[in-house]
Amino acid sequence: MKRRRFLQNVALGLPAISCMPSLLLSCKKEELFDDSSFSGSVAIVGAGAAGMYAAYLLNGQNVKVKIYEASDNYGGRIRPLKNFSDFTIELGAEEIRGNNSLWYDLIASTNAEFVTAGLTDFYFVDSLLKPEGEMTGDGDFLHLREIVDNLANYSGADINAQIYGNIAGIAGRIEPIYNAWVGNDYGTSNARVGMAGIQESKNLWASGNNKYRLLHRDLFSIIEERFSSILGQIHLNTPIVSIDYSSSKIKLMSEGGEKFEADRVIVTVPLRILFDNVIDFIPNLPPLHLQSLSNIGMDKGIKIILRFSSRFWNDNTYRIYGSSLVPLFWAPGSGGKSSANDVLTAFVMGEKAEQLDSLGDTMITTILAELDQIFGNNVASSTLVGHHIMNWGDDPYIRGAYSYPKPGTGNARALLAEPISDKVFFAGEATHTGGHFGTVQGAMESALRAVSQVLKT
Ligand SMILES: Cc1cc2nc3c(=O)[nH]c(=O)nc-3n(C[C@H](O)[C@H](O)[C@H](O)COP(=O)(O)OP(=O)(O)OC[C@H]3O[C@@H](n4cnc5c(N)ncnc54)[C@H](O)[C@@H]3O)c2cc1C
């Protein structure tokens, strides 16, 4: 059976007919689902993409499953902002990264359409805003592109990307673009992301290089539609504060003191929640799990959504690369998503997110000043009509953007994904070992792996 078809079947809960080693580790289809004699109950902690997909798969196997979600809604880092402009804005995941994944296939199984319009990226370099086409005559830019295109072939020490940039001779005038393409894209800054992890993830990446956006829908509506059968099993407003796996029945307790029992638990909370010891594991997490939590990064990340009374950027603009605190802006309504196309999103991760965060609400003035510098004539500050700050580091149940490799991350994700005593299982983007960490497909694929592990017990 072709890979695409296999993925589609699994996504739709149909029996899988062959095994995808890259996706399911080393397994046979019989081992994954059909030969399962597991008849116990499963508690899932967290109702993001991983938790919802895990519940969906377990439902398909008639396993009793309940999801406990801390916040007042499901979706996790898939979160819509409605009624801000004439289209729904994505506060978290936005682009579908590649068309060769469970996630893409799940979307394709709805009637959702993708943006197909050809759009242009712009770069603010040497105090001038230049379209992509003009940059192709810039030697420093071409040199940077060659370096970034070859990150999969990196073979040096596990230094950070900033040091590597210096060694590789990336020109200072082009360095903000390097940070936007690499550090910021990995959810941090060049000074924090590790070269070995970048190299490995580029080699393991299997879902394709094109990026897609939905035309008239939002990602939340997709998971709501495709996972409708499990929505009734989600207990919202139920932050889990302890998981006692010391006896045969696992006992979970919520912040409000409610007690739940299950035979297995799949923990899908973001890395920071585990790192900050929000959940008291009894007995404690094993030393290798604890160590791996420190070896994987997850920084602050902010999306600032800005709406203007009139558009001052070209209608065909997609991304605008800045040169100061905001590495990257884009027009989320471009390509036909919005008739007004009056919104810009600022996407700021890592060190720059920390700097912006320290400004509090005055970060808006700073960002507008940057746009005024790029477009001139105070055009941004004089036409702003609304803003929304989504500071993921401040969300008490997320506490950051998404996981990234630090220098020295090594096999930390594999260690974190190890089940404990065949009772406690881990899923979520940070536990993905095949290069798709930090993405929705990574979260779903990790859920598939955790469910197969549960069913084998
Ligand atoms: C700004 C931003 C932009 C992104 N852009 C993209 C993109 O373009 N493309 C892409 O593919 N991915 C993107 N991502 C990453 C993607 O959103 C995530 O990788 C994915 O959604 C993570 O899913 P998850 O299930 O692992 O975790 P989550 O979605 O975080 O789900 C975990 C759930 O656990 C809950 N929880 C936490 N603590 C507890 C507790 N104690 N008890 C019970 N529940 C708890 C949380 O409330 C949350 O709902 C982006 C993320 C961010 C933040």
The ligand as a Gaussian input file, in Angstrom:
#p B3LYP/6-31G(d) Opt

LIG

0 1
 C        3.178000      30.754000      17.700000
 C        3.194000      29.346000      17.176000
 C        3.241000      29.114000      15.835000
 C        3.256000      27.818000      15.330000
 N        3.250000      27.617000      13.986000
 C        3.150000      26.357000      13.507000
 C        2.973000      26.146000      12.116000
 O        2.892000      27.098000      11.330000
 N        2.875000      24.856000      11.682000
 C        2.912000      23.803000      12.538000
 O        2.778000      22.647000      12.085000
 N        3.068000      23.984000      13.854000
 C        3.185000      25.231000      14.357000
 N        3.304000      25.440000      15.690000
 C        3.505000      24.267000      16.573000
 C        2.201000      23.500000      16.823000
 O        1.191000      24.402000      17.184000
 C        2.456000      22.518000      17.947000
 O        3.606000      21.724000      17.663000
 C        1.297000      21.549000      18.176000
 O        0.065000      22.204000      18.089000
 C        1.505000      20.932000      19.563000
 O        0.491000      19.994000      19.845000
 P        0.603000      19.147000      21.184000
 O       -0.622000      18.329000      21.295000
 O        1.917000      18.496000      21.271000
 O        0.632000      20.239000      22.368000
 P       -0.499000      21.328000      22.759000
 O       -1.268000      21.750000      21.566000
 O        0.223000      22.381000      23.524000
 O       -1.453000      20.527000      23.714000
 C       -1.129000      20.259000      25.053000
 C       -2.371000      20.518000      25.897000
 O       -2.055000      20.174000      27.258000
 C       -2.805000      21.048000      28.082000
 N       -2.230000      21.005000      29.441000
 C       -1.128000      21.604000      29.923000
 N       -0.942000      21.296000      31.213000
 C       -1.950000      20.468000      31.580000
 C       -2.297000      19.821000      32.782000
 N       -1.561000      19.936000      33.906000
 N       -3.417000      19.065000      32.809000
 C       -4.190000      18.914000      31.695000
 N       -3.894000      19.533000      30.516000
 C       -2.774000      20.287000      30.452000
 C       -2.656000      22.394000      27.396000
 O       -3.664000      23.297000      27.817000
 C       -2.805000      21.983000      25.925000
 O       -4.143000      22.078000      25.496000
 C        3.250000      26.721000      16.217000
 C        3.174000      26.951000      17.596000
 C        3.145000      28.248000      18.078000
 C        3.064000      28.493000      19.556000

